[in-house]
Structures are given as C-alpha cells and as structure tokens.
Amino acid sequence: MGGPALEIHAAAPKCRASPFFFRHFQEQHTDMSDQPQSASSPEEVEAAMAANAADELSRLQAELAELKAKSADLADQYLRAKAEAENARRRADDEVAKARKFGIEGFAESLLPVCDSLDAALAIESATAEQLREGSDATLRQLLSALERNKVVVVNPEPGTKFDPHQHQAISVVPSAQEANTIVGVLQKGYLIFDRVLRPALVTVAAPK
C-alpha cells in the first residue's frame, strides 16, 4: 500500500507529413504566387480618384461654359425682341394718333368742291329761281358723290319695299292698299357707312288689313 505511485507518461505522437501532402501544399502555393496581384496601393487609389475628379471637374466646367453661352444668347435675343416690340408699339401708337388727327382729311377734301359751288351760287346777286334750282341740284350731286366716295350710302326705300327694322324707323302705321308691313312713304332719308347704319330712314308703314 505504501509503494511509490506509478507515473504514466503519455508520449506525444510524432507527426510526419506525408510526401503527398507536401506536394499538394507546394502546388497550391505555386498557383497562388502565379496569380496577378489585383490589390492597389493607397497611393495608386488616391491618384486614380484625383484623376477621375479632375476629369469630372473639366466636364462640368465645359458644361457650365456652354450653358453660360446659351444663357447670354437667349438674353440677347430677349432684349432684341423686347426692343422690336416696343418700337412696333410706338409705331402703332403714332399711326393711331395720326388716324385720329387726320382720318377725316380725305372726307373733308371731298367736300371742298361742294363748298366752292355754294360760294359761287351765293355770289350771284340777281340769280333767277331756275338758276338757283340748277345750282342746288348740281351741289347736291357733288355732295352725294363725295359721300359715296367715303362709303356713305343713302337709304331711300321705294314705296312697297318690305320694312327693315335694321335700316328703317317707322314713324306711323297708316291704312294703305299695299301689303301690310311695307313702306308707304319716306319722311327722311337714312344713311349707311360701310354697311353700318349711320341714321335710319324715317318711314310710314302700311297697316294690317
């Protein structure tokens, strides 16, 4: 019972690599060493980023210069168009002012012969009734001609003409053998200017039977 304790030493097994494992490791190591190195150094990465940034900056600067040129061209076109519109407006205003001032010039000029005829008639001190009549007829013809040249047309409907409320104004309705609602007589002539009623003709109209 008191004898020395038995010491058991477990001998560690010796590992020896087999020739097959060594060859496999060598092949793998050789394959990896033959592959190209894809990783770049920090300096190379920084240089590539700087080059890309410079290219992008150059492109943006070129685009900015192009946009500035287009903007300047559009601004110039706008100023030119604005100036042309302003000049056109001024010319139109001048034409309107001249038309208001001298629009009646042609009509007044056409009436001058009528004034001359009246002056000549009044200058005759011992004119006969027949002469006055002839002078008045001639003056009236001149006046009507001047009106027609200025697009002023007389409205003088014949008896029996259908009553037109757009050109005629009925003063009274009278018994007549004519068809109802036709003109019996004209009390005062009317006038049109460019197909617009300047003054309606005053007429009497046949009453319904």
C-alpha positions as CSV (number, residue, x, y, z in Angstrom):
1,M,0.0,0.0,0.0
2,G,2.9,2.4,0.7
3,G,4.8,1.7,-2.5
4,P,5.6,4.6,-5.0
5,A,2.9,5.8,-7.2
6,L,3.0,4.8,-10.7
7,E,3.7,7.7,-13.1
8,I,2.2,7.3,-16.5
9,H,3.8,9.5,-19.2
10,A,1.8,9.7,-22.4
11,A,4.2,10.0,-25.2
12,A,3.1,12.6,-27.7
13,P,2.8,11.0,-31.1
14,K,5.2,12.3,-33.7
15,C,3.6,13.7,-36.8
16,R,5.3,13.3,-40.1
17,A,3.9,15.0,-43.2
18,S,3.4,12.6,-45.9
19,P,5.0,13.2,-49.3
20,F,1.6,13.6,-50.9
21,F,0.6,16.5,-48.5
22,F,3.8,18.3,-49.2
23,R,3.4,18.1,-52.9
24,H,-0.2,19.4,-52.6
25,F,0.9,22.3,-50.5
26,Q,3.6,23.2,-52.9
27,E,1.2,23.1,-55.9
28,Q,-1.3,25.4,-54.1
29,H,1.5,27.8,-53.1
30,T,2.8,27.9,-56.6
31,D,-0.7,28.5,-58.1
32,M,-1.3,31.5,-55.8
33,S,2.0,33.0,-56.5
34,D,1.4,32.9,-60.2
35,Q,-1.9,34.8,-60.0
36,P,-1.8,38.6,-60.8
37,Q,-2.0,40.9,-57.8
38,S,-5.3,42.9,-58.0
39,A,-4.9,45.0,-54.9
40,S,-3.5,48.5,-55.4
41,S,-1.6,50.6,-53.1
42,P,-3.2,53.6,-51.3
43,E,-1.1,56.0,-53.4
44,E,-2.4,54.5,-56.6
45,V,-6.0,54.6,-55.4
46,E,-5.7,58.2,-54.4
47,A,-4.1,59.1,-57.8
48,A,-6.9,57.4,-59.7
49,M,-9.6,59.2,-57.6
50,A,-7.8,62.5,-58.2
51,A,-7.7,61.8,-62.0
52,N,-11.4,61.0,-62.1
53,A,-12.2,64.1,-60.1
54,A,-10.2,66.2,-62.4
55,D,-11.9,64.7,-65.5
56,E,-15.4,65.3,-63.9
57,L,-14.4,68.9,-63.0
58,S,-13.3,69.6,-66.5
59,R,-16.6,68.1,-67.9
60,L,-18.7,70.2,-65.5
61,Q,-16.7,73.3,-66.3
62,A,-17.3,72.7,-70.1
63,E,-21.0,72.2,-69.5
64,L,-21.1,75.4,-67.4
65,A,-19.4,77.4,-70.1
66,E,-21.8,76.1,-72.7
67,L,-24.8,76.9,-70.5
68,K,-23.5,80.4,-69.9
69,A,-23.0,81.0,-73.6
70,K,-26.6,79.8,-74.3
71,S,-28.0,82.0,-71.5
72,A,-26.2,85.0,-72.9
73,D,-27.5,84.3,-76.4
74,L,-31.1,83.9,-75.0
75,A,-30.8,87.1,-73.0
76,D,-29.6,89.0,-76.2
77,Q,-32.5,87.5,-78.2
78,Y,-35.0,88.6,-75.5
79,L,-33.6,92.1,-75.4
80,R,-33.8,92.4,-79.2
81,A,-37.4,91.1,-79.3
82,K,-38.4,93.4,-76.4
83,A,-36.9,96.4,-78.3
84,E,-38.6,95.4,-81.5
85,A,-41.9,95.0,-79.7
86,E,-41.5,98.4,-78.1
87,N,-40.7,100.0,-81.4
88,A,-43.7,98.3,-83.0
89,R,-46.0,99.6,-80.2
90,R,-44.7,103.1,-80.6
91,R,-45.3,103.0,-84.4
92,A,-48.8,101.7,-83.8
93,D,-49.5,104.4,-81.3
94,D,-48.2,107.0,-83.8
95,E,-50.4,105.6,-86.6
96,V,-53.5,105.6,-84.3
97,A,-52.7,109.2,-83.3
98,K,-52.3,110.2,-86.9
99,A,-55.5,108.4,-87.8
100,R,-57.5,110.2,-85.1
101,K,-56.0,113.5,-86.2
102,F,-56.2,113.3,-89.9
103,G,-58.7,110.4,-90.5
104,I,-61.3,112.9,-91.7
105,E,-58.8,114.6,-94.0
106,G,-59.9,112.7,-97.1
107,F,-63.6,113.2,-96.4
108,A,-63.1,116.9,-95.8
109,E,-61.1,117.2,-99.0
110,S,-64.0,115.7,-101.0
111,L,-66.4,118.2,-99.5
112,L,-64.4,121.2,-100.7
113,P,-66.0,121.3,-104.2
114,V,-69.4,121.4,-102.6
115,C,-68.3,124.5,-100.6
116,D,-67.0,126.1,-103.7
117,S,-70.3,125.5,-105.5
118,L,-72.3,127.0,-102.7
119,D,-69.9,130.0,-102.6
120,A,-70.4,130.5,-106.3
121,A,-74.2,130.3,-106.1
122,L,-74.3,132.8,-103.3
123,A,-72.1,135.2,-105.2
124,I,-74.7,135.6,-107.9
125,E,-76.8,138.6,-106.7
126,S,-79.5,138.5,-109.3
127,A,-79.9,134.7,-109.8
128,T,-83.2,133.5,-111.1
129,A,-85.2,130.8,-109.5
130,E,-84.2,128.4,-112.3
131,Q,-80.6,129.2,-111.8
132,L,-80.8,128.6,-108.1
133,R,-82.6,125.3,-108.8
134,E,-79.9,124.2,-111.2
135,G,-77.2,125.2,-108.8
136,S,-78.8,123.4,-105.9
137,D,-79.2,120.2,-108.0
138,A,-75.5,120.4,-109.0
139,T,-74.4,121.0,-105.5
140,L,-76.5,118.1,-104.2
141,R,-74.9,115.8,-106.8
142,Q,-71.5,116.8,-105.7
143,L,-72.3,116.2,-102.1
144,L,-73.8,112.7,-102.8
145,S,-70.7,111.9,-104.9
146,A,-68.4,112.9,-102.0
147,L,-70.4,110.8,-99.6
148,E,-70.3,107.7,-101.9
149,R,-66.5,108.1,-102.3
150,N,-66.3,107.9,-98.5
151,K,-68.6,104.8,-98.4
152,V,-71.6,106.8,-97.1
153,V,-74.7,105.4,-98.9
154,V,-78.2,106.9,-98.9
155,V,-81.1,104.8,-97.6
156,N,-84.2,105.9,-99.6
157,P,-86.6,102.9,-100.0
158,E,-89.2,102.9,-102.7
159,P,-92.9,102.6,-101.7
160,G,-93.9,98.9,-101.3
161,T,-90.5,97.9,-100.0
162,K,-90.6,95.5,-97.1
163,F,-90.0,97.3,-93.8
164,D,-86.5,96.5,-92.5
165,P,-86.1,97.5,-88.8
166,H,-82.3,97.4,-89.2
167,Q,-82.4,100.3,-91.7
168,H,-85.8,101.9,-91.3
169,Q,-87.6,103.6,-88.4
170,A,-91.4,103.6,-88.6
171,I,-92.9,106.9,-87.6
172,S,-96.5,105.8,-88.0
173,V,-98.7,103.0,-89.3
174,V,-101.2,104.2,-91.9
175,P,-104.1,102.5,-93.8
176,S,-103.0,101.6,-97.3
177,A,-103.9,99.4,-100.2
178,Q,-100.4,98.0,-100.1
179,E,-99.4,94.8,-98.4
180,A,-99.1,95.1,-94.6
181,N,-95.8,96.0,-93.1
182,T,-94.5,97.6,-96.3
183,I,-93.2,101.2,-96.7
184,V,-95.8,103.8,-97.8
185,G,-93.6,106.9,-97.8
186,V,-90.2,108.2,-96.7
187,L,-90.2,111.2,-94.4
188,Q,-86.4,111.5,-94.1
189,K,-83.6,109.6,-95.9
190,G,-81.3,107.4,-94.0
191,Y,-77.6,106.7,-94.4
192,L,-75.2,103.8,-94.1
193,I,-71.4,103.9,-93.7
194,F,-69.6,100.7,-94.6
195,D,-72.8,98.8,-94.2
196,R,-73.4,100.2,-90.7
197,V,-76.4,102.4,-90.1
198,L,-75.4,105.9,-89.7
199,R,-79.0,107.1,-89.5
200,P,-82.2,105.0,-90.2
201,A,-84.7,106.2,-92.8
202,L,-87.9,107.7,-91.2
203,V,-90.8,106.0,-92.9
204,T,-94.6,105.3,-92.7
205,V,-95.7,101.7,-92.9
206,A,-98.9,100.1,-94.2
207,A,-101.2,98.9,-91.5
208,P,-102.6,95.3,-91.4
209,K,-105.9,94.9,-93.2
